[in-house]
Amino acid sequence: MGYTLEAIIGPAADVRRAVAGQPDAVIVPLHEDLVLVPMTEKLFAAFAGPEGGRAVKFETPGTVAYVEAEFFGGIGTQRAEIWTDGTLTFGPLEMDEGETVEVTPISQVLAKLGVKRKDRRDEFDVVELDRHRGTEGWLSQV
């Protein structure tokens, strides 16, 4: 079974501000005082970056991250970035299929958002991003 994640992650107040006016936005609590909003087609349209540019752009005050991951059979890709007060401030970081990195892009972004590794669990595992295998699972958390 595969794993797909396309989401906004950040402190609750900042994420709520970022998705204000988006009735389809589902806010899911995570550990470490963060929340996640799974990206739907309507949200991609609302946050579309400049044509030919980034997948998303956030223009609201506060700090939010955009993360993507796609894995199947342990092989996959990740992309992650942080937007602060409407400016891209970290990333985009990318990990391509077959590439080996010491710390994955999503874990690096989560660390910047204040998540600490615990025991042998990286930031990704600490906030339980493995709780669901895809967008539909996250959307069912309403």
C-alpha positions as CSV (number, residue, x, y, z in Angstrom):
1,M,0.0,0.0,0.0
2,G,1.2,3.5,-0.8
3,Y,1.4,6.7,1.2
4,T,0.5,10.1,0.0
5,L,0.5,13.4,1.9
6,E,-0.2,16.9,0.6
7,A,-0.9,19.3,3.5
8,I,-0.5,22.6,5.3
9,I,1.0,22.2,8.8
10,G,1.7,24.8,11.5
11,P,0.6,26.3,14.8
12,A,-3.2,26.3,15.0
13,A,-3.7,30.1,15.0
14,D,-1.4,30.5,12.0
15,V,-3.0,27.7,10.0
16,R,-6.5,28.9,10.8
17,R,-5.6,32.4,9.6
18,A,-4.1,30.9,6.4
19,V,-7.3,28.9,5.6
20,A,-9.8,31.5,6.7
21,G,-12.5,31.8,4.1
22,Q,-11.9,28.3,2.8
23,P,-15.0,26.3,3.8
24,D,-13.5,23.0,2.6
25,A,-10.5,23.3,4.9
26,V,-10.5,20.4,7.5
27,I,-8.2,21.2,10.5
28,V,-6.8,18.1,12.1
29,P,-4.9,18.3,15.5
30,L,-1.4,16.9,15.6
31,H,1.0,16.4,18.5
32,E,3.4,19.1,19.5
33,D,0.7,21.9,19.3
34,L,0.5,21.7,15.5
35,V,-2.4,21.2,13.2
36,L,-2.7,19.8,9.6
37,V,-5.0,20.7,6.8
38,P,-5.1,18.1,4.0
39,M,-4.9,19.7,0.6
40,T,-8.0,19.3,-1.7
41,E,-8.3,20.4,-5.3
42,K,-10.2,23.5,-4.0
43,L,-7.5,24.4,-1.6
44,F,-4.8,23.9,-4.3
45,A,-6.8,26.4,-6.5
46,A,-7.0,28.9,-3.6
47,F,-3.3,28.8,-2.8
48,A,-1.9,28.3,-6.3
49,G,1.5,29.9,-6.8
50,P,2.4,31.9,-9.9
51,E,2.0,30.0,-13.2
52,G,5.1,27.8,-13.7
53,G,6.2,28.5,-10.2
54,R,5.6,26.8,-6.8
55,A,2.7,24.5,-6.1
56,V,1.4,26.9,-3.4
57,K,1.8,30.4,-2.0
58,F,0.7,31.7,1.4
59,E,0.2,35.4,1.9
60,T,-1.2,35.6,5.4
61,P,0.6,36.6,8.6
62,G,2.1,33.8,10.6
63,T,4.1,30.7,9.8
64,V,2.8,27.7,7.9
65,A,4.5,24.8,6.2
66,Y,3.5,23.0,3.0
67,V,4.5,19.4,2.8
68,E,4.2,16.6,0.2
69,A,5.2,13.0,0.3
70,E,4.6,10.0,-1.9
71,F,5.9,6.5,-1.1
72,F,5.2,3.0,-2.3
73,G,7.2,0.0,-1.1
74,G,9.6,2.2,0.9
75,I,10.6,4.2,-2.1
76,G,9.4,7.7,-2.7
77,T,9.7,11.5,-2.7
78,Q,9.2,14.4,-0.3
79,R,9.0,18.2,-0.7
80,A,8.6,20.7,2.1
81,E,8.8,24.5,2.7
82,I,7.9,27.1,5.2
83,W,6.1,30.4,4.6
84,T,6.4,33.2,7.2
85,D,4.3,36.4,6.8
86,G,3.8,35.8,3.1
87,T,7.4,35.0,2.3
88,L,9.1,31.7,1.6
89,T,11.6,31.5,4.5
90,F,12.8,27.9,4.4
91,G,13.1,25.5,1.4
92,P,11.8,24.2,-0.8
93,L,13.6,21.1,0.3
94,E,13.2,18.0,-2.0
95,M,14.1,14.4,-1.8
96,D,13.8,12.4,-5.0
97,E,13.1,8.7,-5.5
98,G,16.1,6.6,-4.5
99,E,17.9,9.6,-2.8
100,T,19.2,9.0,0.7
101,V,19.2,11.9,3.2
102,E,20.2,12.0,6.8
103,V,17.0,14.1,7.7
104,T,14.0,14.1,5.4
105,P,12.6,17.4,4.1
106,I,9.4,17.0,6.2
107,S,11.3,16.3,9.4
108,Q,13.5,19.3,8.8
109,V,10.5,21.5,8.4
110,L,8.8,20.0,11.5
111,A,12.0,20.7,13.5
112,K,11.9,24.4,12.4
113,L,8.3,24.4,13.7
114,G,9.5,23.3,17.1
115,V,9.0,19.5,17.0
116,K,11.7,17.6,18.9
117,R,12.8,14.0,18.2
118,K,11.8,11.6,20.9
119,D,13.7,8.4,21.7
120,R,14.3,6.9,18.2
121,R,11.4,8.6,16.6
122,D,12.0,11.4,14.1
123,E,9.8,14.5,13.9
124,F,7.6,12.9,11.2
125,D,6.8,10.0,13.7
126,V,6.5,12.3,16.7
127,V,3.5,14.2,15.2
128,E,2.2,10.9,13.8
129,L,2.1,11.8,10.1
130,D,1.8,8.1,9.5
131,R,-1.6,8.0,11.1
132,H,-3.3,7.9,7.6
133,R,-2.1,6.7,4.2
134,G,-3.7,9.5,2.2
135,T,-5.8,12.6,2.0
136,E,-9.1,10.8,2.4
137,G,-8.0,9.4,5.7
138,W,-7.1,12.9,7.0
139,L,-10.4,14.3,5.7
140,S,-12.3,11.7,7.7
141,Q,-11.0,13.2,11.0
142,V,-13.8,15.8,11.0
